[in-house]
Amino acid sequence: MNEWYKSSYSENAAQCVELRHLPSRVQMRDTQNREDALLSFSAAEWTALVAVESGPGHTP
């Protein structure tokens, strides 16, 4: 998958991010400022971030 996509949880949200999966990285960008900033995570970094955000007390 090389295309940008937005979570189905944020379809109608004004403030959200888009993701794209590359062979060795996951990239994230702001939907309102697509050209300004880009975060890029290794597979290990992305897995750790998702684990923390999905942990106890997390509300999607």
PyRosetta script that sets phi, psi and omega in degrees:
from pyrosetta import init, pose_from_sequence

init()
pose = pose_from_sequence("MNEWYKSSYSENAAQCVELRHLPSRVQMRDTQNREDALLSFSAAEWTALVAVESGPGHTP")
pose.set_psi(1, 124.0)
pose.set_omega(1, -177.1)
pose.set_phi(2, -123.3)
pose.set_psi(2, -2.0)
pose.set_omega(2, -177.1)
pose.set_phi(3, -95.5)
pose.set_psi(3, 152.3)
pose.set_omega(3, 177.2)
pose.set_phi(4, -73.5)
pose.set_psi(4, 142.8)
pose.set_omega(4, 175.5)
pose.set_phi(5, -144.5)
pose.set_psi(5, 158.7)
pose.set_omega(5, -179.6)
pose.set_phi(6, -115.8)
pose.set_psi(6, 142.1)
pose.set_omega(6, 178.9)
pose.set_phi(7, -59.9)
pose.set_psi(7, 144.9)
pose.set_omega(7, 176.4)
pose.set_phi(8, -65.5)
pose.set_psi(8, -20.6)
pose.set_omega(8, 177.0)
pose.set_phi(9, -70.8)
pose.set_psi(9, -18.2)
pose.set_omega(9, -176.0)
pose.set_phi(10, -116.6)
pose.set_psi(10, 21.0)
pose.set_omega(10, -177.9)
pose.set_phi(11, -53.2)
pose.set_psi(11, -42.8)
pose.set_omega(11, -176.6)
pose.set_phi(12, -106.0)
pose.set_psi(12, 10.2)
pose.set_omega(12, -178.0)
pose.set_phi(13, -82.1)
pose.set_psi(13, 143.6)
pose.set_omega(13, 179.2)
pose.set_phi(14, -79.5)
pose.set_psi(14, -29.2)
pose.set_omega(14, -178.3)
pose.set_phi(15, -117.9)
pose.set_psi(15, 108.2)
pose.set_omega(15, 179.7)
pose.set_phi(16, -152.5)
pose.set_psi(16, 176.6)
pose.set_omega(16, 179.6)
pose.set_phi(17, -123.5)
pose.set_psi(17, 162.5)
pose.set_omega(17, 174.1)
pose.set_phi(18, -116.6)
pose.set_psi(18, 150.6)
pose.set_omega(18, 179.8)
pose.set_phi(19, -124.7)
pose.set_psi(19, 156.4)
pose.set_omega(19, 166.2)
pose.set_phi(20, -147.4)
pose.set_psi(20, 141.6)
pose.set_omega(20, -179.3)
pose.set_phi(21, -101.1)
pose.set_psi(21, 124.6)
pose.set_omega(21, 175.0)
pose.set_phi(22, -107.9)
pose.set_psi(22, 171.0)
pose.set_omega(22, -177.0)
pose.set_phi(23, -53.7)
pose.set_psi(23, -38.5)
pose.set_omega(23, -177.9)
pose.set_phi(24, -126.2)
pose.set_psi(24, 9.2)
pose.set_omega(24, -176.7)
pose.set_phi(25, -145.9)
pose.set_psi(25, 160.1)
pose.set_omega(25, 168.7)
pose.set_phi(26, -120.7)
pose.set_psi(26, 130.6)
pose.set_omega(26, -179.5)
pose.set_phi(27, -113.9)
pose.set_psi(27, 147.2)
pose.set_omega(27, -178.6)
pose.set_phi(28, -132.6)
pose.set_psi(28, 141.0)
pose.set_omega(28, 176.5)
pose.set_phi(29, -144.5)
pose.set_psi(29, 158.5)
pose.set_omega(29, 177.7)
pose.set_phi(30, -79.0)
pose.set_psi(30, 131.6)
pose.set_omega(30, -178.8)
pose.set_phi(31, -68.8)
pose.set_psi(31, -22.4)
pose.set_omega(31, -179.7)
pose.set_phi(32, -89.9)
pose.set_psi(32, -16.4)
pose.set_omega(32, -179.9)
pose.set_phi(33, -135.2)
pose.set_psi(33, 59.0)
pose.set_omega(33, -173.3)
pose.set_phi(34, -59.8)
pose.set_psi(34, -32.0)
pose.set_omega(34, -176.7)
pose.set_phi(35, -90.7)
pose.set_psi(35, -13.5)
pose.set_omega(35, -172.7)
pose.set_phi(36, -82.2)
pose.set_psi(36, -44.3)
pose.set_omega(36, -172.9)
pose.set_phi(37, -142.4)
pose.set_psi(37, 150.0)
pose.set_omega(37, 179.6)
pose.set_phi(38, -145.9)
pose.set_psi(38, 128.5)
pose.set_omega(38, 173.3)
pose.set_phi(39, -102.9)
pose.set_psi(39, 140.3)
pose.set_omega(39, -178.6)
pose.set_phi(40, -130.6)
pose.set_psi(40, 127.2)
pose.set_omega(40, -176.2)
pose.set_phi(41, -120.6)
pose.set_psi(41, 141.1)
pose.set_omega(41, 170.8)
pose.set_phi(42, -70.8)
pose.set_psi(42, 167.7)
pose.set_omega(42, 179.5)
pose.set_phi(43, -59.2)
pose.set_psi(43, -41.2)
pose.set_omega(43, 179.9)
pose.set_phi(44, -66.1)
pose.set_psi(44, -41.8)
pose.set_omega(44, 178.4)
pose.set_phi(45, -63.8)
pose.set_psi(45, -43.2)
pose.set_omega(45, -179.6)
pose.set_phi(46, -63.9)
pose.set_psi(46, -43.7)
pose.set_omega(46, 178.8)
pose.set_phi(47, -60.6)
pose.set_psi(47, -42.5)
pose.set_omega(47, 178.6)
pose.set_phi(48, -65.3)
pose.set_psi(48, -42.5)
pose.set_omega(48, 179.2)
pose.set_phi(49, -62.0)
pose.set_psi(49, -46.7)
pose.set_omega(49, -179.8)
pose.set_phi(50, -64.0)
pose.set_psi(50, -39.5)
pose.set_omega(50, 179.2)
pose.set_phi(51, -62.6)
pose.set_psi(51, -42.9)
pose.set_omega(51, 179.2)
pose.set_phi(52, -66.3)
pose.set_psi(52, -45.7)
pose.set_omega(52, -177.3)
pose.set_phi(53, -71.6)
pose.set_psi(53, -20.9)
pose.set_omega(53, -179.3)
pose.set_phi(54, -97.9)
pose.set_psi(54, 1.5)
pose.set_omega(54, -175.6)
pose.set_phi(55, -72.2)
pose.set_psi(55, -173.7)
pose.set_omega(55, -178.8)
pose.set_phi(56, -55.7)
pose.set_psi(56, 138.1)
pose.set_omega(56, 178.3)
pose.set_phi(57, 84.2)
pose.set_psi(57, -3.1)
pose.set_omega(57, -179.4)
pose.set_phi(58, -78.4)
pose.set_psi(58, 134.3)
pose.set_omega(58, 176.4)
pose.set_phi(59, -118.0)
pose.set_psi(59, 115.2)
pose.set_omega(59, -178.5)
pose.set_phi(60, -66.9)
pose.dump_pdb("model.pdb")
